Amino acid sequence: MRKLALIGSAFAVAVGVTATVARAETTEINFGVISTEASVNQKKNWEPFLEDMKKATGLKVNAFYSSDYAGVIEGMRFNKVQIAWYGNKSGMEASNRSSAEVFAQVVSRDGSTGYYSHLIVNKDSPYQKLEDVLKCDKSINFGIGDPNSTSGFLVPTSYIFAAKNIDPKECFKTVRNASHQANAMAIAHKQVDVATNNSEDLERLVATAPDARKDIRIIWTSPIIPLDPLMWRKDLDPAVKKKIYSFLLSYGRLGTPDEIANAKKILANLLWSPFHPSSDNQLLPIRILEANKAIMKIKGDAKLSDAEKAAKIEPLQVDIKKYQAMTEKANGAAFEKKVEAFVAADKAHDQAKLKQMIAEFADMAASPATN
């Protein structure tokens, strides 16, 4: 018995030592980048940012590029990706499936925290408005976004097709999924007739393919969409979370004038300004949108009886009420007020206040009570 007790004690010590070593050895992370355009363009814009992250944190930071959004989501699910840039729809999927949580939000170059989904056509196209596209006579080749894209898939599917009880596959001659950049180039070269895109990527196209952008016309614009989240795995080493958060919130805000200017230049190449703190509450409007899309699809399903529709719709309506209540609770909550104070200090260029608040946000991120 004594021998067994000694073995057990030794095992417990070994496990404790192993866990300590594992935590101490968190010196390398993989940063996931969703596939909104060709990887060659993404690498050109992302590598300088990730190199600065590496220098500031002392971590080895590897870029993780995938041919589709699901690759990054699944990479995080299996801990091949620890931090990632997502759209809100793919972020919601990562939250649901990959133990991910929102910790920051990107901000556009003009300081706004929202963007728009679009339907685009070639400048010579006969289609002038949304109604022209929805004749559903099987004459249009349609380019839609990645199924996990917010602006390329969820928003147009919800606001256009589900709202009007239209199945794109029954409406159009062909429907193909592609990245924002691929859809834009297909429109510019008249390879498809209509496609989804968004305001950020069309702005990016001005720099990457200005001639193509001149050949693109917008015929539909969505309501405003919250800009993208940055997310990490919930179980990421708290010390690493603290380093990453300190870097991200300081980037383009704190440092020497040259350091700030260089950081802002790198962010501008990504079409961004310095990041804002955020939380999973950012995903609530997208969850409501997804549930409403599902309800509209059920209502339009002729194969279902009224009783079957009601049974399927009821839990979705419960979810919507839950998300609405969570949204109301979040508005005016302590974290949201803190974010508002941070944004105000940023606008006032109050570096002393910013330093203090960045340290506080970083401590919150690393605290087990908030993870």
C-alpha positions as YAML, in Angstrom:
chain: A
units: angstrom
residues:
- id: 1
  name: MET
  ca: [0.00, 0.00, 0.00]
- id: 2
  name: ARG
  ca: [2.84, 2.33, 0.90]
- id: 3
  name: LYS
  ca: [4.45, 1.56, -2.48]
- id: 4
  name: LEU
  ca: [1.20, 2.41, -4.28]
- id: 5
  name: ALA
  ca: [0.90, 5.63, -2.28]
- id: 6
  name: LEU
  ca: [4.45, 6.60, -3.23]
- id: 7
  name: ILE
  ca: [3.74, 5.85, -6.90]
- id: 8
  name: GLY
  ca: [0.57, 7.94, -6.70]
- id: 9
  name: SER
  ca: [2.43, 10.81, -5.06]
- id: 10
  name: ALA
  ca: [5.18, 10.64, -7.66]
- id: 11
  name: PHE
  ca: [2.61, 10.62, -10.45]
- id: 12
  name: ALA
  ca: [0.83, 13.65, -8.98]
- id: 13
  name: VAL
  ca: [4.12, 15.52, -8.73]
- id: 14
  name: ALA
  ca: [5.04, 14.53, -12.29]
- id: 15
  name: VAL
  ca: [1.67, 15.71, -13.61]
- id: 16
  name: GLY
  ca: [2.06, 18.98, -11.73]
- id: 17
  name: VAL
  ca: [5.56, 19.49, -13.11]
- id: 18
  name: THR
  ca: [4.42, 18.58, -16.62]
- id: 19
  name: ALA
  ca: [1.52, 21.03, -16.45]
- id: 20
  name: THR
  ca: [3.82, 23.76, -15.18]
- id: 21
  name: VAL
  ca: [6.34, 23.11, -17.93]
- id: 22
  name: ALA
  ca: [3.61, 23.03, -20.57]
- id: 23
  name: ARG
  ca: [2.26, 26.36, -19.44]
- id: 24
  name: ALA
  ca: [5.76, 27.83, -19.18]
- id: 25
  name: GLU
  ca: [6.57, 26.67, -22.71]
- id: 26
  name: THR
  ca: [3.75, 28.57, -24.43]
- id: 27
  name: THR
  ca: [6.12, 30.51, -26.66]
- id: 28
  name: GLU
  ca: [4.55, 29.88, -30.06]
- id: 29
  name: ILE
  ca: [1.08, 30.60, -31.46]
- id: 30
  name: ASN
  ca: [-0.65, 30.24, -34.81]
- id: 31
  name: PHE
  ca: [-2.70, 33.21, -36.04]
- id: 32
  name: GLY
  ca: [-5.55, 32.29, -38.40]
- id: 33
  name: VAL
  ca: [-6.49, 34.52, -41.34]
- id: 34
  name: ILE
  ca: [-9.78, 33.89, -43.15]
- id: 35
  name: SER
  ca: [-9.63, 33.68, -46.94]
- id: 36
  name: THR
  ca: [-11.20, 36.88, -48.23]
- id: 37
  name: GLU
  ca: [-8.68, 37.18, -51.08]
- id: 38
  name: ALA
  ca: [-5.68, 35.43, -52.62]
- id: 39
  name: SER
  ca: [-3.12, 34.30, -50.06]
- id: 40
  name: VAL
  ca: [-0.34, 36.21, -51.81]
- id: 41
  name: ASN
  ca: [-2.15, 39.49, -51.09]
- id: 42
  name: GLN
  ca: [-2.97, 38.44, -47.54]
- id: 43
  name: LYS
  ca: [0.64, 37.56, -46.79]
- id: 44
  name: LYS
  ca: [1.82, 40.93, -48.08]
- id: 45
  name: ASN
  ca: [-0.57, 42.76, -45.74]
- id: 46
  name: TRP
  ca: [-0.50, 40.44, -42.71]
- id: 47
  name: GLU
  ca: [3.17, 39.49, -42.35]
- id: 48
  name: PRO
  ca: [4.37, 42.97, -41.21]
- id: 49
  name: PHE
  ca: [1.63, 43.04, -38.57]
- id: 50
  name: LEU
  ca: [2.44, 39.55, -37.30]
- id: 51
  name: GLU
  ca: [6.16, 40.38, -37.28]
- id: 52
  name: ASP
  ca: [5.45, 43.38, -35.04]
- id: 53
  name: MET
  ca: [3.35, 41.15, -32.78]
- id: 54
  name: LYS
  ca: [6.28, 38.74, -32.55]
- id: 55
  name: LYS
  ca: [8.72, 41.52, -31.61]
- id: 56
  name: ALA
  ca: [6.40, 43.09, -29.03]
- id: 57
  name: THR
  ca: [5.33, 39.87, -27.29]
- id: 58
  name: GLY
  ca: [8.43, 37.71, -27.61]
- id: 59
  name: LEU
  ca: [6.23, 34.92, -29.01]
- id: 60
  name: LYS
  ca: [6.84, 33.07, -32.23]
- id: 61
  name: VAL
  ca: [3.78, 34.00, -34.30]
- id: 62
  name: ASN
  ca: [2.98, 31.84, -37.33]
- id: 63
  name: ALA
  ca: [0.39, 32.84, -39.92]
- id: 64
  name: PHE
  ca: [-2.24, 30.20, -40.68]
- id: 65
  name: TYR
  ca: [-3.89, 30.70, -44.08]
- id: 66
  name: SER
  ca: [-6.66, 28.48, -45.38]
- id: 67
  name: SER
  ca: [-8.44, 28.19, -48.71]
- id: 68
  name: ASP
  ca: [-11.79, 28.69, -46.96]
- id: 69
  name: TYR
  ca: [-13.21, 30.02, -43.69]
- id: 70
  name: ALA
  ca: [-13.92, 26.53, -42.37]
- id: 71
  name: GLY
  ca: [-10.21, 25.75, -42.40]
- id: 72
  name: VAL
  ca: [-9.52, 28.43, -39.80]
- id: 73
  name: ILE
  ca: [-12.56, 27.44, -37.71]
- id: 74
  name: GLU
  ca: [-11.52, 23.79, -37.69]
- id: 75
  name: GLY
  ca: [-7.90, 24.77, -37.09]
- id: 76
  name: MET
  ca: [-8.97, 26.54, -33.91]
- id: 77
  name: ARG
  ca: [-11.26, 23.66, -32.95]
- id: 78
  name: PHE
  ca: [-8.29, 21.27, -32.91]
- id: 79
  name: ASN
  ca: [-5.94, 23.84, -31.36]
- id: 80
  name: LYS
  ca: [-3.89, 24.22, -34.54]
- id: 81
  name: VAL
  ca: [-4.90, 27.89, -34.41]
- id: 82
  name: GLN
  ca: [-4.93, 29.84, -31.14]
- id: 83
  name: ILE
  ca: [-5.87, 33.32, -32.36]
- id: 84
  name: ALA
  ca: [-7.72, 34.34, -35.51]
- id: 85
  name: TRP
  ca: [-9.32, 37.12, -37.49]
- id: 86
  name: TYR
  ca: [-12.87, 36.14, -38.41]
- id: 87
  name: GLY
  ca: [-15.96, 37.69, -39.88]
- id: 88
  name: ASN
  ca: [-18.91, 37.72, -37.49]
- id: 89
  name: LYS
  ca: [-20.59, 34.67, -39.07]
- id: 90
  name: SER
  ca: [-17.41, 32.61, -39.03]
- id: 91
  name: GLY
  ca: [-16.70, 33.98, -35.54]
- id: 92
  name: MET
  ca: [-20.09, 32.74, -34.41]
- id: 93
  name: GLU
  ca: [-19.26, 29.30, -35.80]
- id: 94
  name: ALA
  ca: [-15.88, 29.37, -34.05]
- id: 95
  name: SER
  ca: [-17.63, 30.32, -30.80]
- id: 96
  name: ASN
  ca: [-20.09, 27.45, -31.23]
- id: 97
  name: ARG
  ca: [-17.61, 24.79, -32.33]
- id: 98
  name: SER
  ca: [-14.06, 25.80, -31.52]
- id: 99
  name: SER
  ca: [-13.97, 27.07, -27.93]
- id: 100
  name: ALA
  ca: [-13.33, 30.58, -29.22]
- id: 101
  name: GLU
  ca: [-14.20, 33.95, -27.68]
- id: 102
  name: VAL
  ca: [-14.12, 37.52, -28.96]
- id: 103
  name: PHE
  ca: [-11.59, 39.84, -27.35]
- id: 104
  name: ALA
  ca: [-11.15, 42.67, -29.86]
- id: 105
  name: GLN
  ca: [-12.84, 44.30, -32.83]
- id: 106
  name: VAL
  ca: [-11.25, 45.74, -35.94]
- id: 107
  name: VAL
  ca: [-11.89, 49.41, -36.72]
- id: 108
  name: SER
  ca: [-11.97, 50.83, -40.25]
- id: 109
  name: ARG
  ca: [-9.54, 53.48, -41.44]
- id: 110
  name: ASP
  ca: [-12.18, 56.18, -41.00]
- id: 111
  name: GLY
  ca: [-12.79, 55.11, -37.38]
- id: 112
  name: SER
  ca: [-16.13, 53.39, -37.96]
- id: 113
  name: THR
  ca: [-16.93, 49.96, -36.51]
- id: 114
  name: GLY
  ca: [-19.37, 48.87, -39.21]
- id: 115
  name: TYR
  ca: [-19.39, 47.95, -42.89]
- id: 116
  name: TYR
  ca: [-21.87, 46.88, -45.60]
- id: 117
  name: SER
  ca: [-22.70, 43.87, -47.73]
- id: 118
  name: HIS
  ca: [-23.29, 44.55, -51.43]
- id: 119
  name: LEU
  ca: [-24.59, 42.96, -54.59]
- id: 120
  name: ILE
  ca: [-22.34, 43.97, -57.47]
- id: 121
  name: VAL
  ca: [-22.53, 43.80, -61.25]
- id: 122
  name: ASN
  ca: [-20.29, 44.79, -64.13]
- id: 123
  name: LYS
  ca: [-20.53, 48.47, -65.06]
- id: 124
  name: ASP
  ca: [-22.06, 47.44, -68.44]
- id: 125
  name: SER
  ca: [-24.64, 45.14, -66.89]
- id: 126
  name: PRO
  ca: [-28.32, 45.73, -67.72]
- id: 127
  name: TYR
  ca: [-29.19, 45.08, -64.05]
- id: 128
  name: GLN
  ca: [-29.76, 48.38, -62.25]
- id: 129
  name: LYS
  ca: [-31.50, 47.36, -59.02]
- id: 130
  name: LEU
  ca: [-32.23, 44.37, -56.81]
- id: 131
  name: GLU
  ca: [-35.60, 43.69, -58.42]
- id: 132
  name: ASP
  ca: [-33.90, 43.17, -61.79]
- id: 133
  name: VAL
  ca: [-31.88, 40.32, -60.29]
- id: 134
  name: LEU
  ca: [-34.82, 38.57, -58.63]
- id: 135
  name: LYS
  ca: [-36.84, 37.73, -61.70]
- id: 136
  name: CYS
  ca: [-35.72, 34.15, -61.11]
- id: 137
  name: ASP
  ca: [-35.88, 33.06, -64.74]
- id: 138
  name: LYS
  ca: [-32.70, 30.97, -64.49]
- id: 139
  name: SER
  ca: [-30.80, 33.40, -66.72]
- id: 140
  name: ILE
  ca: [-28.29, 34.76, -64.17]
- id: 141
  name: ASN
  ca: [-24.96, 33.30, -63.09]
- id: 142
  name: PHE
  ca: [-24.63, 34.27, -59.44]
- id: 143
  name: GLY
  ca: [-21.52, 34.45, -57.28]
- id: 144
  name: ILE
  ca: [-22.11, 34.12, -53.55]
- id: 145
  name: GLY
  ca: [-19.57, 34.14, -50.72]
- id: 146
  name: ASP
  ca: [-18.08, 31.45, -48.52]
- id: 147
  name: PRO
  ca: [-20.89, 29.79, -46.48]
- id: 148
  name: ASN
  ca: [-19.21, 31.09, -43.30]
- id: 149
  name: SER
  ca: [-18.94, 34.67, -44.58]
- id: 150
  name: THR
  ca: [-21.08, 37.31, -42.91]
- id: 151
  name: SER
  ca: [-21.27, 39.85, -45.75]
- id: 152
  name: GLY
  ca: [-20.82, 37.39, -48.61]
- id: 153
  name: PHE
  ca: [-23.37, 34.82, -47.48]
- id: 154
  name: LEU
  ca: [-25.34, 35.32, -44.24]
- id: 155
  name: VAL
  ca: [-26.44, 38.92, -44.76]
- id: 156
  name: PRO
  ca: [-27.56, 38.66, -48.42]
- id: 157
  name: THR
  ca: [-29.15, 35.26, -47.72]
- id: 158
  name: SER
  ca: [-31.09, 36.72, -44.78]
- id: 159
  name: TYR
  ca: [-32.04, 40.16, -46.10]
- id: 160
  name: ILE
  ca: [-32.69, 39.16, -49.71]
- id: 161
  name: PHE
  ca: [-33.38, 35.48, -50.28]
- id: 162
  name: ALA
  ca: [-34.85, 34.27, -46.99]
- id: 163
  name: ALA
  ca: [-36.85, 37.48, -46.60]
- id: 164
  name: LYS
  ca: [-38.42, 36.95, -50.03]
- id: 165
  name: ASN
  ca: [-38.66, 33.16, -49.73]
- id: 166
  name: ILE
  ca: [-36.30, 32.66, -52.67]
- id: 167
  name: ASP
  ca: [-33.95, 29.71, -53.07]
- id: 168
  name: PRO
  ca: [-30.93, 30.98, -55.05]
- id: 169
  name: LYS
  ca: [-30.42, 27.57, -56.65]
- id: 170
  name: GLU
  ca: [-33.99, 27.68, -57.96]
- id: 171
  name: CYS
  ca: [-33.70, 31.32, -58.99]
- id: 172
  name: PHE
  ca: [-30.40, 31.50, -60.86]
- id: 173
  name: LYS
  ca: [-28.79, 29.57, -63.70]
- id: 174
  name: THR
  ca: [-25.72, 28.82, -61.58]
- id: 175
  name: VAL
  ca: [-24.65, 29.64, -58.02]
- id: 176
  name: ARG
  ca: [-20.99, 29.39, -57.02]
- id: 177
  name: ASN
  ca: [-19.21, 30.05, -53.73]
- id: 178
  name: ALA
  ca: [-16.00, 32.06, -53.83]
- id: 179
  name: SER
  ca: [-13.95, 34.61, -51.88]
- id: 180
  name: HIS
  ca: [-14.78, 38.31, -52.02]
- id: 181
  name: GLN
  ca: [-11.82, 38.98, -54.29]
- id: 182
  name: ALA
  ca: [-12.66, 36.10, -56.63]
- id: 183
  name: ASN
  ca: [-16.27, 37.28, -56.93]
- id: 184
  name: ALA
  ca: [-15.17, 40.85, -57.62]
- id: 185
  name: MET
  ca: [-12.76, 39.77, -60.34]
- id: 186
  name: ALA
  ca: [-15.40, 37.49, -61.85]
- id: 187
  name: ILE
  ca: [-17.76, 40.47, -62.10]
- id: 188
  name: ALA
  ca: [-15.08, 42.74, -63.56]
- id: 189
  name: HIS
  ca: [-14.27, 40.11, -66.22]
- id: 190
  name: LYS
  ca: [-17.94, 39.28, -66.89]
- id: 191
  name: GLN
  ca: [-17.56, 35.67, -65.76]
- id: 192
  name: VAL
  ca: [-20.66, 35.92, -63.55]
- id: 193
  name: ASP
  ca: [-23.58, 38.34, -63.81]
- id: 194
  name: VAL
  ca: [-24.17, 39.26, -60.16]
- id: 195
  name: ALA
  ca: [-22.16, 38.59, -57.01]
- id: 196
  name: THR
  ca: [-21.96, 39.40, -53.32]
- id: 197
  name: ASN
  ca: [-19.19, 41.55, -51.87]
- id: 198
  name: ASN
  ca: [-18.69, 44.16, -49.16]
- id: 199
  name: SER
  ca: [-17.60, 47.75, -48.70]
- id: 200
  name: GLU
  ca: [-14.22, 46.87, -47.17]
- id: 201
  name: ASP
  ca: [-13.14, 44.51, -49.91]
- id: 202
  name: LEU
  ca: [-14.27, 46.85, -52.65]
- id: 203
  name: GLU
  ca: [-12.14, 49.53, -50.99]
- id: 204
  name: ARG
  ca: [-9.24, 47.08, -50.89]
- id: 205
  name: LEU
  ca: [-9.73, 46.41, -54.60]
- id: 206
  name: VAL
  ca: [-9.02, 50.08, -55.33]
- id: 207
  name: ALA
  ca: [-5.44, 49.42, -54.22]
- id: 208
  name: THR
  ca: [-4.96, 45.83, -55.44]
- id: 209
  name: ALA
  ca: [-6.83, 45.93, -58.77]
- id: 210
  name: PRO
  ca: [-7.93, 49.51, -59.56]
- id: 211
  name: ASP
  ca: [-8.87, 48.75, -63.19]
- id: 212
  name: ALA
  ca: [-11.13, 45.93, -62.07]
- id: 213
  name: ARG
  ca: [-12.78, 48.16, -59.44]
- id: 214
  name: LYS
  ca: [-13.68, 50.67, -62.16]
- id: 215
  name: ASP
  ca: [-15.64, 47.94, -63.91]
- id: 216
  name: ILE
  ca: [-17.80, 47.14, -60.88]
- id: 217
  name: ARG
  ca: [-21.11, 48.75, -59.94]
- id: 218
  name: ILE
  ca: [-23.11, 48.32, -56.71]
- id: 219
  name: ILE
  ca: [-26.83, 47.61, -57.04]
- id: 220
  name: TRP
  ca: [-27.73, 46.71, -53.43]
- id: 221
  name: THR
  ca: [-26.43, 47.71, -49.99]
- id: 222
  name: SER
  ca: [-27.32, 46.03, -46.70]
- id: 223
  name: PRO
  ca: [-27.96, 47.59, -43.31]
- id: 224
  name: ILE
  ca: [-24.74, 48.21, -41.38]
- id: 225
  name: ILE
  ca: [-22.85, 45.14, -40.10]
- id: 226
  name: PRO
  ca: [-20.52, 45.16, -37.06]
- id: 227
  name: LEU
  ca: [-16.89, 45.00, -38.14]
- id: 228
  name: ASP
  ca: [-14.90, 41.81, -37.66]
- id: 229
  name: PRO
  ca: [-13.84, 40.23, -34.37]
- id: 230
  name: LEU
  ca: [-10.46, 38.95, -33.29]
- id: 231
  name: MET
  ca: [-10.87, 35.75, -31.29]
- id: 232
  name: TRP
  ca: [-8.72, 33.38, -29.27]
- id: 233
  name: ARG
  ca: [-9.24, 29.99, -27.73]
- id: 234
  name: LYS
  ca: [-10.68, 30.26, -24.24]
- id: 235
  name: ASP
  ca: [-8.00, 27.93, -22.88]
- id: 236
  name: LEU
  ca: [-5.09, 29.98, -24.25]
- id: 237
  name: ASP
  ca: [-2.41, 30.57, -21.61]
- id: 238
  name: PRO
  ca: [-3.53, 33.65, -19.58]
- id: 239
  name: ALA
  ca: [0.02, 35.05, -19.74]
- id: 240
  name: VAL
  ca: [-0.13, 34.87, -23.55]
- id: 241
  name: LYS
  ca: [-3.56, 36.50, -23.57]
- id: 242
  name: LYS
  ca: [-2.15, 39.37, -21.53]
- id: 243
  name: LYS
  ca: [0.78, 39.85, -23.91]
- id: 244
  name: ILE
  ca: [-1.44, 39.73, -27.00]
- id: 245
  name: TYR
  ca: [-4.06, 42.10, -25.60]
- id: 246
  name: SER
  ca: [-1.43, 44.59, -24.44]
- id: 247
  name: PHE
  ca: [0.14, 44.54, -27.91]
- id: 248
  name: LEU
  ca: [-3.12, 44.84, -29.86]
- id: 249
  name: LEU
  ca: [-4.61, 47.70, -27.87]
- id: 250
  name: SER
  ca: [-1.30, 49.58, -27.81]
- id: 251
  name: TYR
  ca: [-0.60, 49.06, -31.52]
- id: 252
  name: GLY
  ca: [-0.89, 52.38, -33.34]
- id: 253
  name: ARG
  ca: [-1.64, 54.20, -30.07]
- id: 254
  name: LEU
  ca: [1.40, 54.01, -27.80]
- id: 255
  name: GLY
  ca: [5.13, 54.33, -28.44]
- id: 256
  name: THR
  ca: [7.40, 56.80, -30.17]
- id: 257
  name: PRO
  ca: [5.94, 58.94, -32.97]
- id: 258
  name: ASP
  ca: [7.77, 56.74, -35.52]
- id: 259
  name: GLU
  ca: [6.46, 53.54, -33.96]
- id: 260
  name: ILE
  ca: [2.89, 54.83, -33.93]
- id: 261
  name: ALA
  ca: [3.16, 56.06, -37.53]
- id: 262
  name: ASN
  ca: [4.60, 52.73, -38.72]
- id: 263
  name: ALA
  ca: [1.90, 50.73, -36.92]
- id: 264
  name: LYS
  ca: [-0.85, 52.89, -38.41]
- id: 265
  name: LYS
  ca: [0.65, 52.41, -41.87]
- id: 266
  name: ILE
  ca: [0.62, 48.63, -41.46]
- id: 267
  name: LEU
  ca: [-2.97, 48.74, -40.18]
- id: 268
  name: ALA
  ca: [-3.96, 51.00, -43.09]
- id: 269
  name: ASN
  ca: [-2.76, 48.31, -45.50]
- id: 270
  name: LEU
  ca: [-5.31, 46.05, -43.81]
- id: 271
  name: LEU
  ca: [-7.85, 48.92, -44.17]
- id: 272
  name: TRP
  ca: [-7.94, 49.32, -40.39]
- id: 273
  name: SER
  ca: [-7.26, 51.71, -37.54]
- id: 274
  name: PRO
  ca: [-6.14, 50.61, -34.03]
- id: 275
  name: PHE
  ca: [-8.34, 47.91, -32.49]
- id: 276
  name: HIS
  ca: [-11.09, 48.30, -29.91]
- id: 277
  name: PRO
  ca: [-11.72, 45.91, -27.00]
- id: 278
  name: SER
  ca: [-14.74, 43.68, -27.57]
- id: 279
  name: SER
  ca: [-16.53, 40.59, -26.27]
- id: 280
  name: ASP
  ca: [-18.84, 37.78, -27.40]
- id: 281
  name: ASN
  ca: [-21.71, 40.26, -27.18]
- id: 282
  name: GLN
  ca: [-20.55, 41.48, -30.59]
- id: 283
  name: LEU
  ca: [-21.91, 38.25, -32.07]
- id: 284
  name: LEU
  ca: [-25.45, 38.63, -30.68]
- id: 285
  name: PRO
  ca: [-26.87, 40.56, -33.68]
- id: 286
  name: ILE
  ca: [-25.47, 37.87, -35.98]
- id: 287
  name: ARG
  ca: [-27.06, 35.12, -33.88]
- id: 288
  name: ILE
  ca: [-30.41, 36.90, -34.16]
- id: 289
  name: LEU
  ca: [-29.92, 37.31, -37.93]
- id: 290
  name: GLU
  ca: [-29.09, 33.62, -38.33]
- id: 291
  name: ALA
  ca: [-32.16, 32.56, -36.31]
- id: 292
  name: ASN
  ca: [-34.44, 34.86, -38.32]
- id: 293
  name: LYS
  ca: [-33.02, 33.46, -41.56]
- id: 294
  name: ALA
  ca: [-33.81, 29.95, -40.36]
- id: 295
  name: ILE
  ca: [-37.37, 30.98, -39.43]
- id: 296
  name: MET
  ca: [-37.98, 32.52, -42.83]
- id: 297
  name: LYS
  ca: [-36.69, 29.40, -44.55]
- id: 298
  name: ILE
  ca: [-39.01, 27.19, -42.47]
- id: 299
  name: LYS
  ca: [-42.01, 29.42, -43.21]
- id: 300
  name: GLY
  ca: [-41.34, 29.11, -46.92]
- id: 301
  name: ASP
  ca: [-40.94, 25.33, -46.91]
- id: 302
  name: ALA
  ca: [-44.00, 23.98, -48.72]
- id: 303
  name: LYS
  ca: [-43.15, 20.43, -47.65]
- id: 304
  name: LEU
  ca: [-43.88, 21.21, -43.99]
- id: 305
  name: SER
  ca: [-47.33, 21.35, -42.41]
- id: 306
  name: ASP
  ca: [-48.33, 24.33, -40.28]
- id: 307
  name: ALA
  ca: [-47.86, 22.22, -37.14]
- id: 308
  name: GLU
  ca: [-44.39, 21.11, -38.25]
- id: 309
  name: LYS
  ca: [-43.42, 24.70, -39.03]
- id: 310
  name: ALA
  ca: [-44.62, 25.88, -35.62]
- id: 311
  name: ALA
  ca: [-42.66, 23.14, -33.86]
- id: 312
  name: LYS
  ca: [-39.46, 24.07, -35.68]
- id: 313
  name: ILE
  ca: [-39.93, 27.81, -35.29]
- id: 314
  name: GLU
  ca: [-40.70, 27.86, -31.56]
- id: 315
  name: PRO
  ca: [-37.17, 27.05, -30.29]
- id: 316
  name: LEU
  ca: [-35.73, 29.61, -32.71]
- id: 317
  name: GLN
  ca: [-38.04, 32.29, -31.35]
- id: 318
  name: VAL
  ca: [-36.94, 31.33, -27.83]
- id: 319
  name: ASP
  ca: [-33.33, 31.79, -28.93]
- id: 320
  name: ILE
  ca: [-34.07, 35.19, -30.45]
- id: 321
  name: LYS
  ca: [-35.71, 36.40, -27.22]
- id: 322
  name: LYS
  ca: [-32.70, 35.12, -25.27]
- id: 323
  name: TYR
  ca: [-30.25, 36.94, -27.55]
- id: 324
  name: GLN
  ca: [-32.33, 40.13, -27.40]
- id: 325
  name: ALA
  ca: [-32.34, 39.98, -23.60]
- id: 326
  name: MET
  ca: [-28.58, 39.43, -23.60]
- id: 327
  name: THR
  ca: [-28.16, 42.43, -25.91]
- id: 328
  name: GLU
  ca: [-30.21, 44.66, -23.62]
- id: 329
  name: LYS
  ca: [-28.24, 43.46, -20.61]
- id: 330
  name: ALA
  ca: [-24.94, 44.12, -22.39]
- id: 331
  name: ASN
  ca: [-25.90, 47.69, -23.29]
- id: 332
  name: GLY
  ca: [-24.75, 49.84, -20.42]
- id: 333
  name: ALA
  ca: [-22.97, 46.96, -18.65]
- id: 334
  name: ALA
  ca: [-19.64, 47.60, -16.95]
- id: 335
  name: PHE
  ca: [-17.55, 46.20, -19.80]
- id: 336
  name: GLU
  ca: [-19.35, 48.24, -22.46]
- id: 337
  name: LYS
  ca: [-18.96, 51.40, -20.38]
- id: 338
  name: LYS
  ca: [-15.26, 50.64, -20.05]
- id: 339
  name: VAL
  ca: [-14.97, 50.27, -23.82]
- id: 340
  name: GLU
  ca: [-16.73, 53.62, -24.29]
- id: 341
  name: ALA
  ca: [-14.27, 55.24, -21.87]
- id: 342
  name: PHE
  ca: [-11.38, 53.67, -23.77]
- id: 343
  name: VAL
  ca: [-12.65, 55.01, -27.09]
- id: 344
  name: ALA
  ca: [-13.10, 58.47, -25.54]
- id: 345
  name: ALA
  ca: [-9.53, 58.42, -24.18]
- id: 346
  name: ASP
  ca: [-8.30, 57.36, -27.61]
- id: 347
  name: LYS
  ca: [-10.08, 60.23, -29.34]
- id: 348
  name: ALA
  ca: [-8.62, 62.62, -26.77]
- id: 349
  name: HIS
  ca: [-5.12, 61.15, -27.35]
- id: 350
  name: ASP
  ca: [-4.80, 60.73, -23.59]
- id: 351
  name: GLN
  ca: [-1.83, 58.36, -23.55]
- id: 352
  name: ALA
  ca: [-1.61, 58.17, -19.77]
- id: 353
  name: LYS
  ca: [-5.25, 57.09, -19.56]
- id: 354
  name: LEU
  ca: [-4.80, 54.68, -22.47]
- id: 355
  name: LYS
  ca: [-1.80, 53.01, -20.82]
- id: 356
  name: GLN
  ca: [-3.79, 52.56, -17.62]
- id: 357
  name: MET
  ca: [-6.84, 51.15, -19.41]
- id: 358
  name: ILE
  ca: [-4.84, 48.85, -21.66]
- id: 359
  name: ALA
  ca: [-3.21, 47.35, -18.57]
- id: 360
  name: GLU
  ca: [-6.65, 46.91, -17.01]
- id: 361
  name: PHE
  ca: [-8.11, 45.23, -20.11]
- id: 362
  name: ALA
  ca: [-5.08, 42.95, -20.34]
- id: 363
  name: ASP
  ca: [-5.43, 41.97, -16.68]
- id: 364
  name: MET
  ca: [-9.13, 41.23, -17.22]
- id: 365
  name: ALA
  ca: [-8.32, 39.04, -20.21]
- id: 366
  name: ALA
  ca: [-5.77, 37.07, -18.20]
- id: 367
  name: SER
  ca: [-8.01, 36.70, -15.14]
- id: 368
  name: PRO
  ca: [-9.56, 33.21, -14.69]
- id: 369
  name: ALA
  ca: [-12.73, 34.96, -13.48]
- id: 370
  name: THR
  ca: [-13.29, 36.44, -16.95]
- id: 371
  name: ASN
  ca: [-12.31, 33.43, -19.04]
...
